[in-house]
Amino acid sequence: MSSTVTDDVVYDAVIIGAGLSGLAAAQRILSRNPSAKIVVLEARDRVGGRTLTDPTTGSDLGGSYVGPTQDRILRVAAQHGIDTYLVYCKGKVIFRNVLSGQIDAGSIDFPPIGLYGLLDFNYILVKIEDLVSQVDVNDPSKMENAEALDKISVRQWIEQHCVSEEVRSTFPRVVDSIVFKSCEQISMLYFLWYAKSGDTLKRLMDITNGAQERKLIGGSSLVSRRIAEALGPTIVALNAPVTCIDQNNKNQIKVTCRNGKYYTAQRVIVALAPPLYKSITWTPSLPSDKTLLAAKISMGHVVKTFLYYDKAWWRDLGFTGQVWDINGPVLYSVDDCKADVSNACLMGFVVGHDAIVLQKKSKAERQEAIIAQYKELFNCEEAGKPTAYDDMDWNAEEFSGGGPCATPEI
């Protein structure tokens, strides 16, 4: 996909970023005005943004899961002939007790933290869900005590309301697994808004009837590729990182790329995460409130890890493939087999501070650490005999800067 651009071409719109947002914007414009002249400028050599499917293994190295209430992505996928399959979650989940270090197997709904801990965990969850229900997604500042909630971190709030050591240690890590950033960095008001945006906190936490219920057959980045194909071969320009947006001419906007090529347009849509705004020179400067927002918001820290095996041995042993280990490095894992189980794989998320530590290690060292963790948790020799290992450090990716999303820091 490429675009030949000359100085005398004036586009109706230049869209910066060929991730799902940018491509959807292009699709929407052309659906309303098929004769519109548009171009989508993508910094990478591919479309898809923070979705990336490995062409060899079929594993989603970036965003992958879809579930109930995520109607827009499901609708777009269906429009392009892409179906879904259920994530495997039959069997027992493995937990490491934060206090004793004991490894137990149980249900995701009833983690082995004792009756007192379970009651406290449920109390915190119900209390948060009650607050989530009060949030106006369009204006969270309307919420009662919004200012106070915005000044306290999620961890501080949990510590003020829980009564058991198990929950004081465990629930913050549940939050880390959702925002992919240590919860002492996130305001309680933001977290409540984030949960409400995903319907409920429980929805964000769950596989069955939750945000991790399904995956897309063919991989998540197939959606972007199909949209780009439907747009046509001249709409998307790859390897075109934008360095400058000049709006001094009120009638036309000049967009310059790193290679010196420039585009002129009546309108520009910037489909980038706010932390990436600083990679662009804006003339004139962005409004001060937007500049401040971009300075206060940052991407999450995440490494997705993949261990491949000859077979899904955990299923044979009655396990879901899920582990919850707040000691890390993998905070939680999920069965990542394809619908036909043609590739036996355990995907593990390393997030927040653990990701920052792991990112400093070599790939071989990361592999060794995660194999050792799975061997201990599953207490099974097969866990230590993978056929291959892979991982994706999204914070090392220049045009993403982290993942899965940008969050403001308290």
Buried (B, 14 or more C-beta within 10 A) or exposed (E): BEBEBEEEEEBBBBBBBBBBBBBBBBBEBBEEEEEEBBBBBBBBEBBBBBBBBBEEBBBBBBBBBBBBBBEEBBEBBEEBEBEBEEBBBEBBBBBBBBEEEEBBBBEBEEBBBBEEBBEBBEBBBEBBBEBBEBBEEEEBEEBEEBEEBBEBBBBBBBBEBBEBBBBBBBBBBBBBBBBBBBBBBBBBBBBBBBBBEBBBBBBBBBBBEBBBBBBBBBBBBBBBBBBBEBBEEEBBBBBBBBBBBBEEEEEEBBBBBEEEEBBBBEEBBBBBBBBBBEBBEBEEEBEEEEBEBBBEBBBBBBBBBBBBBEEBBBBEBEBBBBBBBBEBBBBBBBBBBBBEEEBBBBBBBBBBBBBBBBBEBEEEEBBEBBBEBBBBBBEBEBBEEBEEBBBBBBBEBEBBBBBBBBBBBB
